[in-house]
Amino acid sequence: MEIIEQQKLLSEKYGSSFCESSSLLKVGISKNIKDGLWLINGMRHPLIGDTTGWYIWAGEFSTEDDFFIPLHVEHLTELCPIVLKYLGLAPGWRFLVTENYEDVWEDKSLLNIDN
């Protein structure tokens, strides 16, 4: 099944509208994502410029300025494929995933960001 179909099905399952994350847009991703840490978290703010609004991290969240780095969606196929099926969730949604667990929920506070 194509990833877009998986994303649409997952969005429907949780009651989110589908909002594509183009492979040419960027996510903010933690540098430790490739270290094999679990839990993997994602949260989606509104889309701005050339970004999807997604921030994805492994393990504990950090407020350090360099915690997130920009990465094009297309590179997630190699770096962190487990998150791909969640990237169709609309802004204002979150996920938490491990190899054996999934939690997806709406968090409308993500829509209120300072510009």
N, CA, C and O atoms as a Tinker XYZ file with bonds, in Angstrom:
   460  protein
     1  N      0.847000   -1.181000    0.000000    73     2
     2  CA     0.000000    0.000000    0.000000    64     1     3
     3  C      0.895000    1.248000    0.000000    63     2     4     5
     4  O      1.871000    1.321000    0.746000    81     3
     5  N      0.558000    2.199000   -0.823000    73     3     6
     6  CA     1.320000    3.442000   -0.887000    64     5     7
     7  C      1.195000    4.215000    0.417000    63     6     8     9
     8  O      0.194000    4.111000    1.126000    81     7
     9  N      2.235000    4.994000    0.720000    73     7    10
    10  CA     2.264000    5.736000    1.967000    64     9    11
    11  C      1.121000    6.749000    2.065000    63    10    12    13
    12  O      0.582000    6.958000    3.152000    81    11
    13  N      0.744000    7.378000    0.958000    73    11    14
    14  CA    -0.367000    8.346000    0.986000    64    13    15
    15  C     -1.662000    7.644000    1.400000    63    14    16    17
    16  O     -2.445000    8.193000    2.175000    81    15
    17  N     -1.889000    6.436000    0.887000    73    15    18
    18  CA    -3.084000    5.671000    1.275000    64    17    19
    19  C     -3.046000    5.344000    2.756000    63    18    20    21
    20  O     -4.063000    5.460000    3.441000    81    19
    21  N     -1.871000    4.931000    3.270000    73    19    22
    22  CA    -1.724000    4.639000    4.702000    64    21    23
    23  C     -2.024000    5.883000    5.533000    63    22    24    25
    24  O     -2.696000    5.810000    6.562000    81    23
    25  N     -1.516000    7.026000    5.073000    73    23    26
    26  CA    -1.750000    8.270000    5.799000    64    25    27
    27  C     -3.237000    8.640000    5.815000    63    26    28    29
    28  O     -3.756000    9.085000    6.839000    81    27
    29  N     -3.908000    8.458000    4.702000    73    27    30
    30  CA    -5.342000    8.759000    4.636000    64    29    31
    31  C     -6.134000    7.840000    5.556000    63    30    32    33
    32  O     -7.039000    8.292000    6.257000    81    31
    33  N     -5.798000    6.554000    5.558000    73    31    34
    34  CA    -6.498000    5.599000    6.424000    64    33    35
    35  C     -6.272000    5.922000    7.898000    63    34    36    37
    36  O     -7.207000    5.860000    8.696000    81    35
    37  N     -5.041000    6.264000    8.263000    73    35    38
    38  CA    -4.747000    6.578000    9.653000    64    37    39
    39  C     -5.459000    7.862000   10.071000    63    38    40    41
    40  O     -5.989000    7.942000   11.179000    81    39
    41  N     -5.474000    8.856000    9.200000    73    39    42
    42  CA    -6.191000   10.105000    9.506000    64    41    43
    43  C     -7.673000    9.831000    9.728000    63    42    44    45
    44  O     -8.274000   10.345000   10.672000    81    43
    45  N     -8.249000    9.027000    8.862000    73    43    46
    46  CA    -9.668000    8.670000    9.000000    64    45    47
    47  C     -9.913000    7.908000   10.295000    63    46    48    49
    48  O    -10.897000    8.165000   10.989000    81    47
    49  N     -9.033000    6.978000   10.624000    73    47    50
    50  CA    -9.162000    6.162000   11.851000    64    49    51
    51  C     -9.270000    7.036000   13.095000    63    50    52    53
    52  O    -10.054000    6.746000   13.999000    81    51
    53  N     -8.477000    8.112000   13.137000    73    51    54
    54  CA    -8.442000    8.955000   14.328000    64    53    55
    55  C     -9.313000   10.205000   14.224000    63    54    56    57
    56  O     -9.380000   10.987000   15.172000    81    55
    57  N     -9.978000   10.404000   13.091000    73    55    58
    58  CA   -10.888000   11.528000   12.951000    64    57    59
    59  C    -10.210000   12.834000   12.574000    63    58    60    61
    60  O    -10.763000   13.911000   12.792000    81    59
    61  N     -9.014000   12.739000   12.010000    73    59    62
    62  CA    -8.306000   13.933000   11.543000    64    61    63
    63  C     -8.592000   14.123000   10.062000    63    62    64    65
    64  O     -8.772000   13.153000    9.326000    81    63
    65  N     -8.632000   15.373000    9.632000    73    63    66
    66  CA    -8.654000   15.593000    8.186000    64    65    67
    67  C     -7.266000   15.250000    7.653000    63    66    68    69
    68  O     -6.277000   15.325000    8.381000    81    67
    69  N     -7.202000   14.875000    6.388000    73    67    70
    70  CA    -5.927000   14.535000    5.764000    64    69    71
    71  C     -5.245000   15.802000    5.287000    63    70    72    73
    72  O     -5.865000   16.629000    4.618000    81    71
    73  N     -3.975000   15.960000    5.624000    73    71    74
    74  CA    -3.182000   17.119000    5.211000    64    73    75
    75  C     -1.814000   16.598000    4.786000    63    74    76    77
    76  O     -0.959000   16.300000    5.620000    81    75
    77  N     -1.627000   16.494000    3.491000    73    75    78
    78  CA    -0.401000   15.892000    2.948000    64    77    79
    79  C      0.849000   16.652000    3.386000    63    78    80    81
    80  O      0.851000   17.877000    3.506000    81    79
    81  N      1.913000   15.878000    3.619000    73    79    82
    82  CA     3.246000   16.421000    3.874000    64    81    83
    83  C      4.089000   16.114000    2.645000    63    82    84    85
    84  O      4.653000   15.026000    2.527000    81    83
    85  N      4.172000   17.063000    1.744000    73    83    86
    86  CA     4.922000   16.861000    0.510000    64    85    87
    87  C      6.364000   16.456000    0.805000    63    86    88    89
    88  O      6.973000   16.946000    1.756000    81    87
    89  N      6.897000   15.567000   -0.011000    73    87    90
    90  CA     8.265000   15.082000    0.184000    64    89    91
    91  C      9.300000   16.195000    0.030000    63    90    92    93
    92  O     10.438000   16.041000    0.472000    81    91
    93  N      8.920000   17.308000   -0.588000    73    91    94
    94  CA     9.849000   18.417000   -0.786000    64    93    95
    95  C      9.819000   19.438000    0.352000    63    94    96    97
    96  O     10.647000   20.347000    0.402000    81    95
    97  N      8.850000   19.279000    1.270000    73    95    98
    98  CA     8.781000   20.159000    2.430000    64    97    99
    99  C      9.646000   19.594000    3.555000    63    98   100   101
   100  O     10.117000   18.459000    3.482000    81    99
   101  N      9.846000   20.397000    4.591000    73    99   102
   102  CA    10.733000   20.014000    5.689000    64   101   103
   103  C      9.971000   19.729000    6.978000    63   102   104   105
   104  O      8.893000   20.270000    7.227000    81   103
   105  N     10.566000   18.866000    7.780000    73   103   106
   106  CA    10.154000   18.635000    9.159000    64   105   107
   107  C     11.287000   19.138000   10.044000    63   106   108   109
   108  O     12.419000   19.295000    9.586000    81   107
   109  N     10.982000   19.387000   11.294000    73   107   110
   110  CA    12.020000   19.601000   12.295000    64   109   111
   111  C     12.212000   18.266000   12.981000    63   110   112   113
   112  O     11.251000   17.680000   13.478000    81   111
   113  N     13.431000   17.781000   13.014000    73   111   114
   114  CA    13.684000   16.457000   13.575000    64   113   115
   115  C     14.861000   16.519000   14.540000    63   114   116   117
   116  O     15.835000   17.231000   14.298000    81   115
   117  N     14.765000   15.773000   15.625000    73   115   118
   118  CA    15.853000   15.779000   16.603000    64   117   119
   119  C     17.059000   15.039000   16.032000    63   118   120   121
   120  O     16.924000   14.072000   15.282000    81   119
   121  N     18.234000   15.521000   16.408000    73   119   122
   122  CA    19.467000   14.895000   15.922000    64   121   123
   123  C     19.620000   13.470000   16.445000    63   122   124   125
   124  O     20.319000   12.660000   15.837000    81   123
   125  N     18.975000   13.157000   17.564000    73   123   126
   126  CA    19.113000   11.824000   18.150000    64   125   127
   127  C     18.170000   10.783000   17.547000    63   126   128   129
   128  O     18.149000    9.639000   18.000000    81   127
   129  N     17.396000   11.160000   16.541000    73   127   130
   130  CA    16.396000   10.244000   15.968000    64   129   131
   131  C     17.058000    8.989000   15.410000    63   130   132   133
   132  O     16.434000    7.928000   15.386000    81   131
   133  N     18.286000    9.086000   14.969000    73   131   134
   134  CA    18.979000    7.945000   14.379000    64   133   135
   135  C     19.679000    7.062000   15.415000    63   134   136   137
   136  O     20.313000    6.070000   15.056000    81   135
   137  N     19.565000    7.417000   16.697000    73   135   138
   138  CA    20.252000    6.681000   17.749000    64   137   139
   139  C     19.488000    5.462000   18.246000    63   138   140   141
   140  O     19.973000    4.750000   19.125000    81   139
   141  N     18.315000    5.211000   17.704000    73   139   142
   142  CA    17.538000    4.046000   18.105000    64   141   143
   143  C     16.783000    4.219000   19.405000    63   142   144   145
   144  O     16.378000    3.231000   20.018000    81   143
   145  N     16.585000    5.451000   19.840000    73   143   146
   146  CA    15.842000    5.703000   21.075000    64   145   147
   147  C     14.346000    5.552000   20.839000    63   146   148   149
   148  O     13.848000    5.863000   19.757000    81   147
   149  N     13.641000    5.080000   21.838000    73   147   150
   150  CA    12.189000    5.022000   21.831000    64   149   151
   151  C     11.720000    5.797000   23.031000    63   150   152   153
   152  O     12.422000    5.749000   24.042000    81   151
   153  N     10.768000    6.408000   23.035000    73   151   154
   154  CA     9.580000    6.695000   22.296000    64   153   155
   155  C      9.915000    7.672000   21.178000    63   154   156   157
   156  O     10.840000    8.476000   21.297000    81   155
   157  N      9.153000    7.595000   20.091000    73   155   158
   158  CA     9.240000    8.600000   19.042000    64   157   159
   159  C      7.951000    9.418000   19.099000    63   158   160   161
   160  O      6.844000    8.879000   19.070000    81   159
   161  N      8.130000   10.725000   19.180000    73   159   162
   162  CA     7.016000   11.666000   19.297000    64   161   163
   163  C      6.951000   12.556000   18.073000    63   162   164   165
   164  O      7.969000   12.856000   17.450000    81   163
   165  N      5.752000   12.972000   17.741000    73   163   166
   166  CA     5.569000   13.948000   16.684000    64   165   167
   167  C      4.440000   14.888000   17.038000    63   166   168   169
   168  O      3.439000   14.483000   17.629000    81   167
   169  N      4.606000   16.146000   16.673000    73   167   170
   170  CA     3.538000   17.134000   16.852000    64   169   171
   171  C      3.535000   18.030000   15.635000    63   170   172   173
   172  O      4.583000   18.364000   15.083000    81   171
   173  N      2.323000   18.419000   15.221000    73   171   174
   174  CA     2.205000   19.219000   13.998000    64   173   175
   175  C      1.591000   20.579000   14.268000    63   174   176   177
   176  O      0.431000   20.695000   14.666000    81   175
   177  N      2.396000   21.603000   14.041000    73   175   178
   178  CA     1.948000   22.988000   14.055000    64   177   179
   179  C      1.425000   23.329000   12.664000    63   178   180   181
   180  O      1.549000   22.509000   11.754000    81   179
   181  N      0.846000   24.507000   12.471000    73   179   182
   182  CA     0.427000   24.917000   11.124000    64   181   183
   183  C      1.615000   24.966000   10.154000    63   182   184   185
   184  O      2.755000   25.208000   10.552000    81   183
   185  N      1.320000   24.733000    8.891000    73   183   186
   186  CA     2.339000   24.802000    7.847000    64   185   187
   187  C      2.750000   26.255000    7.646000    63   186   188   189
   188  O      1.902000   27.145000    7.574000    81   187
   189  N      4.055000   26.488000    7.557000    73   187   190
   190  CA     4.588000   27.828000    7.320000    64   189   191
   191  C      5.729000   27.706000    6.316000    63   190   192   193
   192  O      6.646000   26.906000    6.503000    81   191
   193  N      5.669000   28.497000    5.261000    73   191   194
   194  CA     6.750000   28.505000    4.275000    64   193   195
   195  C      6.974000   27.136000    3.663000    63   194   196   197
   196  O      6.054000   26.530000    3.115000    81   195
   197  N      8.207000   26.653000    3.762000    73   195   198
   198  CA     8.563000   25.361000    3.161000    64   197   199
   199  C      8.580000   24.233000    4.192000    63   198   200   201
   200  O      9.296000   23.245000    4.030000    81   199
   201  N      7.783000   24.388000    5.257000    73   199   202
   202  CA     7.737000   23.350000    6.293000    64   201   203
   203  C      6.374000   22.671000    6.331000    63   202   204   205
   204  O      5.369000   23.229000    5.890000    81   203
   205  N      6.364000   21.461000    6.866000    73   203   206
   206  CA     5.132000   20.708000    7.055000    64   205   207
   207  C      4.443000   21.071000    8.359000    63   206   208   209
   208  O      3.256000   20.799000    8.539000    81   207
   209  N      5.187000   21.682000    9.266000    73   207   210
   210  CA     4.683000   21.940000   10.613000    64   209   211
   211  C      5.038000   20.833000   11.589000    63   210   212   213
   212  O      4.826000   20.979000   12.792000    81   211
   213  N      5.578000   19.728000   11.086000    73   211   214
   214  CA     5.910000   18.579000   11.940000    64   213   215
   215  C      7.231000   18.788000   12.671000    63   214   216   217
   216  O      8.216000   19.259000   12.104000    81   215
   217  N      7.214000   18.416000   13.969000    73   215   218
   218  CA     8.422000   18.303000   14.792000    64   217   219
   219  C      8.425000   16.894000   15.342000    63   218   220   221
   220  O      7.450000   16.450000   15.949000    81   219
   221  N      9.525000   16.192000   15.128000    73   219   222
   222  CA     9.631000   14.770000   15.476000    64   221   223
   223  C     10.888000   14.579000   16.309000    63   222   224   225
   224  O     11.956000   15.087000   15.965000    81   223
   225  N     10.753000   13.838000   17.415000    73   223   226
   226  CA    11.915000   13.601000   18.269000    64   225   227
   227  C     11.849000   12.232000   18.919000    63   226   228   229
   228  O     10.787000   11.620000   19.033000    81   227
   229  N     13.013000   11.774000   19.338000    73   227   230
   230  CA    13.138000   10.488000   20.036000    64   229   231
   231  C     13.523000   10.759000   21.487000    63   230   232   233
   232  O     14.261000   11.698000   21.786000    81   231
   233  N     13.010000    9.919000   22.379000    73   231   234
   234  CA    13.368000   10.055000   23.786000    64   233   235
   235  C     12.780000   11.312000   24.405000    63   234   236   237
   236  O     11.642000   11.689000   24.125000    81   235
   237  N     13.572000   11.948000   25.246000    73   235   238
   238  CA    13.124000   13.130000   25.977000    64   237   239
   239  C     13.180000   14.384000   25.107000    63   238   240   241
   240  O     14.111000   14.566000   24.323000    81   239
   241  N     12.184000   15.233000   25.254000    73   239   242
   242  CA    12.122000   16.513000   24.556000    64   241   243
   243  C     13.138000   17.474000   25.175000    63   242   244   245
   244  O     13.396000   17.425000   26.378000    81   243
   245  N     13.702000   18.335000   24.357000    73   243   246
   246  CA    14.628000   19.343000   24.849000    64   245   247
   247  C     14.236000   20.710000   24.280000    63   246   248   249
   248  O     13.726000   20.806000   23.164000    81   247
   249  N     14.479000   21.742000   25.048000    73   247   250
   250  CA    14.229000   23.100000   24.581000    64   249   251
   251  C     15.506000   23.762000   24.060000    63   250   252   253
   252  O     15.501000   24.958000   23.768000    81   251
   253  N     16.578000   23.019000   23.941000    73   251   254
   254  CA    17.828000   23.550000   23.391000    64   253   255
   255  C     17.595000   24.071000   21.977000    63   254   256   257
   256  O     16.843000   23.471000   21.210000    81   255
   257  N     18.233000   25.179000   21.631000    73   255   258
   258  CA    18.052000   25.804000   20.322000    64   257   259
   259  C     18.390000   24.884000   19.156000    63   258   260   261
   260  O     17.796000   25.002000   18.084000    81   259
   261  N     19.332000   23.970000   19.351000    73   259   262
   262  CA    19.761000   23.100000   18.257000    64   261   263
   263  C     19.207000   21.673000   18.367000    63   262   264   265
   264  O     19.732000   20.755000   17.737000    81   263
   265  N     18.157000   21.487000   19.161000    73   263   266
   266  CA    17.575000   20.146000   19.323000    64   265   267
   267  C     16.977000   19.639000   18.017000    63   266   268   269
   268  O     17.127000   18.465000   17.678000    81   267
   269  N     16.304000   20.515000   17.287000    73   267   270
   270  CA    15.704000   20.149000   16.005000    64   269   271
   271  C     16.548000   20.678000   14.850000    63   270   272   273
   272  O     17.071000   21.791000   14.897000    81   271
   273  N     16.666000   19.853000   13.812000    73   271   274
   274  CA    17.311000   20.277000   12.583000    64   273   275
   275  C     16.302000   20.103000   11.447000    63   274   276   277
   276  O     15.435000   19.233000   11.532000    81   275
   277  N     16.395000   20.907000   10.388000    73   275   278
   278  CA    15.464000   20.758000    9.261000    64   277   279
   279  C     15.849000   19.564000    8.396000    63   278   280   281
   280  O     17.030000   19.297000    8.174000    81   279
   281  N     14.840000   18.855000    7.915000    73   279   282
   282  CA    15.071000   17.690000    7.065000    64   281   283
   283  C     13.893000   17.562000    6.108000    63   282   284   285
   284  O     12.740000   17.678000    6.523000    81   283
   285  N     14.174000   17.324000    4.841000    73   283   286
   286  CA    13.095000   17.103000    3.880000    64   285   287
   287  C     12.394000   15.778000    4.175000    63   286   288   289
   288  O     13.034000   14.794000    4.546000    81   287
   289  N     11.089000   15.767000    4.009000    73   287   290
   290  CA    10.272000   14.578000    4.263000    64   289   291
   291  C     10.819000   13.368000    3.519000    63   290   292   293
   292  O     10.812000   12.262000    4.059000    81   291
   293  N     11.290000   13.554000    2.300000    73   291   294
   294  CA    11.766000   12.426000    1.493000    64   293   295
   295  C     12.891000   11.652000    2.171000    63   294   296   297
   296  O     13.061000   10.467000    1.884000    81   295
   297  N     13.659000   12.270000    3.052000    73   295   298
   298  CA    14.769000   11.589000    3.726000    64   297   299
   299  C     14.312000   10.740000    4.919000    63   298   300   301
   300  O     15.087000    9.940000    5.442000    81   299
   301  N     13.064000   10.911000    5.347000    73   299   302
   302  CA    12.549000   10.104000    6.455000    64   301   303
   303  C     12.410000    8.636000    6.073000    63   302   304   305
   304  O     12.416000    7.768000    6.946000    81   303
   305  N     12.285000    8.349000    4.790000    73   303   306
   306  CA    12.170000    6.964000    4.331000    64   305   307
   307  C     13.350000    6.142000    4.815000    63   306   308   309
   308  O     13.185000    4.980000    5.188000    81   307
   309  N     14.532000    6.726000    4.812000    73   307   310
   310  CA    15.732000    6.031000    5.273000    64   309   311
   311  C     15.997000    6.268000    6.751000    63   310   312   313
   312  O     16.405000    5.351000    7.464000    81   311
   313  N     15.772000    7.480000    7.212000    73   311   314
   314  CA    16.157000    7.854000    8.569000    64   313   315
   315  C     15.192000    7.354000    9.642000    63   314   316   317
   316  O     15.623000    6.889000   10.697000    81   315
   317  N     13.885000    7.448000    9.376000    73   315   318
   318  CA    12.890000    7.084000   10.399000    64   317   319
   319  C     11.564000    6.706000    9.746000    63   318   320   321
   320  O     10.574000    7.421000    9.902000    81   319
   321  N     11.534000    5.589000    9.015000    73   319   322
   322  CA    10.325000    5.252000    8.251000    64   321   323
   323  C      9.079000    5.011000    9.096000    63   322   324   325
   324  O      7.967000    5.116000    8.580000    81   323
   325  N      9.231000    4.692000   10.375000    73   323   326
   326  CA     8.068000    4.401000   11.222000    64   325   327
   327  C      7.129000    5.603000   11.336000    63   326   328   329
   328  O      5.943000    5.427000   11.613000    81   327
   329  N      7.637000    6.818000   11.128000    73   327   330
   330  CA     6.791000    8.006000   11.293000    64   329   331
   331  C      6.004000    8.371000   10.036000    63   330   332   333
   332  O      5.079000    9.180000   10.109000    81   331
   333  N      6.344000    7.805000    8.911000    73   331   334
   334  CA     5.750000    8.228000    7.644000    64   333   335
   335  C      4.229000    8.147000    7.623000    63   334   336   337
   336  O      3.578000    9.044000    7.087000    81   335
   337  N      3.657000    7.111000    8.186000    73   335   338
   338  CA     2.201000    6.959000    8.106000    64   337   339
   339  C      1.439000    8.005000    8.918000    63   338   340   341
   340  O      0.232000    8.160000    8.735000    81   339
   341  N      2.122000    8.726000    9.813000    73   339   342
   342  CA     1.471000    9.751000   10.637000    64   341   343
   343  C      1.493000   11.131000    9.998000    63   342   344   345
   344  O      0.790000   12.030000   10.460000    81   343
   345  N      2.274000   11.318000    8.956000    73   343   346
   346  CA     2.506000   12.649000    8.411000    64   345   347
   347  C      1.328000   13.241000    7.650000    63   346   348   349
   348  O      1.406000   14.386000    7.204000    81   347
   349  N      0.248000   12.498000    7.491000    73   347   350
   350  CA    -0.965000   13.029000    6.872000    64   349   351
   351  C     -1.946000   13.603000    7.886000    63   350   352   353
   352  O     -2.964000   14.181000    7.503000    81   351
   353  N     -1.650000   13.450000    9.178000    73   351   354
   354  CA    -2.501000   14.050000   10.212000    64   353   355
   355  C     -2.449000   15.568000   10.074000    63   354   356   357
   356  O     -1.411000   16.128000    9.722000    81   355
   357  N     -3.540000   16.216000   10.344000    73   355   358
   358  CA    -3.647000   17.666000   10.183000    64   357   359
   359  C     -2.873000   18.406000   11.274000    63   358   360   361
   360  O     -2.559000   17.826000   12.313000    81   359
   361  N     -2.566000   19.682000   11.041000    73   359   362
   362  CA    -2.003000   20.499000   12.119000    64   361   363
   363  C     -2.915000   20.424000   13.351000    63   362   364   365
   364  O     -4.141000   20.396000   13.242000    81   363
   365  N     -2.274000   20.394000   14.517000    73   363   366
   366  CA    -3.025000   20.255000   15.761000    64   365   367
   367  C     -3.119000   18.812000   16.229000    63   366   368   369
   368  O     -3.898000   18.505000   17.131000    81   367
   369  N     -2.341000   17.926000   15.633000    73   367   370
   370  CA    -2.342000   16.519000   16.020000    64   369   371
   371  C     -0.954000   16.083000   16.481000    63   370   372   373
   372  O      0.060000   16.658000   16.086000    81   371
   373  N     -0.936000   15.059000   17.322000    73   371   374
   374  CA     0.296000   14.481000   17.868000    64   373   375
   375  C      0.263000   12.960000   17.718000    63   374   376   377
   376  O     -0.792000   12.352000   17.539000    81   375
   377  N      1.441000   12.377000   17.794000    73   375   378
   378  CA     1.543000   10.928000   17.894000    64   377   379
   379  C      2.706000   10.564000   18.801000    63   378   380   381
   380  O      3.648000   11.336000   18.980000    81   379
   381  N      2.616000    9.378000   19.364000    73   379   382
   382  CA     3.673000    8.777000   20.158000    64   381   383
   383  C      3.710000    7.322000   19.731000    63   382   384   385
   384  O      2.676000    6.655000   19.715000    81   383
   385  N      4.878000    6.826000   19.387000    73   383   386
   386  CA     4.959000    5.475000   18.843000    64   385   387
   387  C      6.229000    4.772000   19.320000    63   386   388   389
   388  O      7.279000    5.389000   19.495000    81   387
   389  N      6.098000    3.472000   19.521000    73   387   390
   390  CA     7.245000    2.584000   19.726000    64   389   391
   391  C      7.090000    1.455000   18.713000    63   390   392   393
   392  O      6.224000    1.508000   17.841000    81   391
   393  N      7.911000    0.466000   18.833000    73   391   394
   394  CA     7.782000   -0.682000   17.931000    64   393   395
   395  C      6.454000   -1.409000   18.132000    63   394   396   397
   396  O      5.941000   -2.030000   17.201000    81   395
   397  N      5.889000   -1.335000   19.359000    73   395   398
   398  CA     4.688000   -2.112000   19.687000    64   397   399
   399  C      3.524000   -1.281000   20.210000    63   398   400   401
   400  O      2.539000   -1.844000   20.688000    81   399
   401  N      3.614000    0.032000   20.132000    73   399   402
   402  CA     2.592000    0.880000   20.738000    64   401   403
   403  C      2.369000    2.111000   19.868000    63   402   404   405
   404  O      3.298000    2.629000   19.247000    81   403
   405  N      1.114000    2.571000   19.834000    73   403   406
   406  CA     0.755000    3.761000   19.062000    64   405   407
   407  C     -0.289000    4.542000   19.833000    63   406   408   409
   408  O     -1.266000    3.981000   20.329000    81   407
   409  N     -0.070000    5.839000   19.929000    73   407   410
   410  CA    -1.075000    6.735000   20.500000    64   409   411
   411  C     -1.131000    7.964000   19.599000    63   410   412   413
   412  O     -0.096000    8.533000   19.250000    81   411
   413  N     -2.328000    8.365000   19.228000    73   411   414
   414  CA    -2.550000    9.516000   18.347000    64   413   415
   415  C     -3.673000   10.331000   18.971000    63   414   416   417
   416  O     -4.707000    9.784000   19.356000    81   415
   417  N     -3.464000   11.653000   19.069000    73   415   418
   418  CA    -4.495000   12.493000   19.661000    64   417   419
   419  C     -4.413000   13.913000   19.131000    63   418   420   421
   420  O     -3.379000   14.373000   18.647000    81   419
   421  N     -5.549000   14.586000   19.245000    73   419   422
   422  CA    -5.630000   15.977000   18.827000    64   421   423
   423  C     -5.201000   16.877000   19.979000    63   422   424   425
   424  O     -5.567000   16.637000   21.129000    81   423
   425  N     -4.431000   17.903000   19.670000    73   423   426
   426  CA    -3.957000   18.883000   20.642000    64   425   427
   427  C     -4.077000   20.264000   19.993000    63   426   428   429
   428  O     -3.144000   20.745000   19.350000    81   427
   429  N     -5.224000   20.882000   20.172000    73   427   430
   430  CA    -5.503000   22.154000   19.498000    64   429   431
   431  C     -4.564000   23.274000   19.928000    63   430   432   433
   432  O     -4.455000   24.285000   19.234000    81   431
   433  N     -3.884000   23.108000   21.064000    73   431   434
   434  CA    -2.929000   24.145000   21.489000    64   433   435
   435  C     -1.778000   24.290000   20.504000    63   434   436   437
   436  O     -1.115000   25.327000   20.481000    81   435
   437  N     -1.536000   23.283000   19.703000    73   435   438
   438  CA    -0.470000   23.340000   18.692000    64   437   439
   439  C     -0.788000   24.339000   17.584000    63   438   440   441
   440  O      0.105000   24.757000   16.848000    81   439
   441  N     -2.051000   24.719000   17.466000    73   439   442
   442  CA    -2.451000   25.661000   16.422000    64   441   443
   443  C     -2.163000   27.109000   16.812000    63   442   444   445
   444  O     -2.184000   28.000000   15.962000    81   443
   445  N     -1.897000   27.341000   18.082000    73   443   446
   446  CA    -1.630000   28.687000   18.587000    64   445   447
   447  C     -0.137000   28.881000   18.758000    63   446   448   449
   448  O      0.408000   28.670000   19.842000    81   447
   449  N      0.526000   29.288000   17.676000    73   447   450
   450  CA     1.962000   29.506000   17.755000    64   449   451
   451  C      2.266000   30.981000   17.561000    63   450   452   453
   452  O      1.546000   31.692000   16.861000    81   451
   453  N      3.336000   31.426000   18.186000    73   451   454
   454  CA     3.776000   32.818000   18.021000    64   453   455
   455  C      4.590000   32.920000   16.749000    63   454   456   457
   456  O      5.482000   32.106000   16.513000    81   455
   457  N      4.296000   33.892000   15.945000    73   455   458
   458  CA     5.059000   34.096000   14.693000    64   457   459
   459  C      6.203000   35.042000   14.910000    63   458   460
   460  O      6.951000   35.331000   13.976000    81   459
